Amino acid sequence: MGRERGVLAGSAGRYPYVTFGDGPRTLVVFAGLTDAFQPDRPPRYFGLLLERYYYRSFAEDHAVYVVGRRRDLPEGTTTREMAAEYADVLREFDLAPADVLGVSLGGLVAQHLAADAPELVRRLVLGVSGRRVGTAGRHTLRRWADWADRGRWFDVYLDSIPVTYTDYRRWVYPPLIRTVGRPFMSEPAAVSDVAVSCRACLDHDATDRLSDVEAPTLVVGGTEDHFYPSGVLRETADAIPDARLNLLEGTGHAAFEERKRRFDRAVAAFLAG
C-alpha cells in the first residue's frame, strides 16, 4: 500500500486520514489535541511526516491509519462521544479488529472506545495519556480554552511547546515557528475545535470505565509529563485488568519524540505480543 490521504466520509461526518504500510494487521492512530489545528484535508507534507517519521516503525507489520476527528465539533462534545464516532468509522470502513494507538487526547478517546466496543480493539496503547488530566495540566487547558474562545489559536499552539517538550525543542521551536514557520501554517478548519477539544480533556475521567477494557493494554509516557504525571499513569495501568506500564525517565508529554526509539520499541514489542 502506498501512502494515501484524504477524507473518510462516514455516516456521522467526514474524517481526515492518512494511511500507509503493508503489514497484515491494522493499526489505527488517534491523534492528540494538535489534530484540532489541522485544515479539513491533511496537507501533503503532513502525510509524509506521519509516514517517514512519526509512525514508520509500525508500517512493516501494520497497515497504519492515522484518523483525525471530524471538524466543527459541537460545543460540549465529550471524549466518549468522539469514541462512538470512531467506532462507527472502524465498522463502516472495515478497519476492525484493530490495534489502537491513542496519543494524548487520542488516548482519552481510545479508553472509551476499548470500554464501549471491545470487539473493535485487538491491542490498546495509551501514549502519554491517562485516566484524567493532572492538576497542572488542567490549569493549562483552561487557559488554552479561553484563548481559543477568543480566536487566539496560534497563541495556544506556541504555548503548547514549553509544556510539551523538556529538551532543547522548548527553546528552539517557538522563535522558529513565529518567524519561518508561521507563513506556512494553515488556519484550522474550525478554530472552535481547539476550545472544544480542551474542554473534552478537562471533562474526561475514565476512572469508572477502565475496568471494562478487555484488550491487552500498554500505558507508556514520560516521568515529567505536564498533563499526565507518573502517578496518573500508574493509576491508569492499575485500573485496567490486563495492562502494563512503561515510564520513560526524564521526559515529558513529548516522550514519543524525545525518547522516540525507546517509545517506538516499547509499542512495537507490545503490539507484536
C-alpha positions, 0 to 999 in steps of 0.5 A: 500500500502506498501512502494515501490521504484524504477524507473518510466520509462516514455516516456521522461526518467526514474524517481526515486520514492518512494511511500507509504500510503493508503489514497484515494487521491494522493499526489505527492512530488517534491523534492528540489535541494538535489534530484540532489545528489541522485544515479539513484535508491533511496537507501533503507534507503532513502525510509524509511526516506521519509516514517517514517519521512519526509512525514508520516503525509500525508500517512493516507489520501494520497497515497504519491509519492515522484518523483525525476527528471530524471538524466543527465539533459541537460545543460540549462534545465529550471524549466518549462521544468522539469514541462512538464516532470512531467506532462507527468509522472502524465498522463502516470502513472495515478497519476492525479488529484493530490495534489502537494507538491513542496519543494524548487526547487520542488516548482519552478517546481510545479508553472509551472506545476499548470500554464501549466496543471491545470487539473493535480493539485487538491491542490498546496503547495509551501514549502519554495519556491517562485516566484524567488530566493532572492538576497542572495540566488542567490549569493549562487547558483552561487557559488554552480554552479561553484563548481559543474562545477568543480566536487566539489559536496560534497563541495556544499552539506556541504555548503548547511547546514549553509544556510539551517538550523538556529538551532543547525543542522548548527553546528552539521551536517557538522563535522558529515557528513565529518567524519561518514557520508561521507563513506556512501554517494553515488556519484550522478548519474550525478554530472552535475545535481547539476550545472544544477539544480542551474542554473534552480533556478537562471533562474526561475521567475514565476512572469508572470505565477502565475496568471494562477494557478487555484488550491487552493494554500498554500505558507508556509516557514520560516521568515529567509529563505536564498533563499526565504525571507518573502517578496518573499513569500508574493509576491508569495501568492499575485500573485496567485488568490486563495492562502494563506500564512503561515510564520513560525517565526524564521526559515529558508529554513529548516522550514519543519524540524525545525518547522516540526509539525507546517509545517506538520499541516499547509499542512495537514489542507490545503490539507484536505480543 
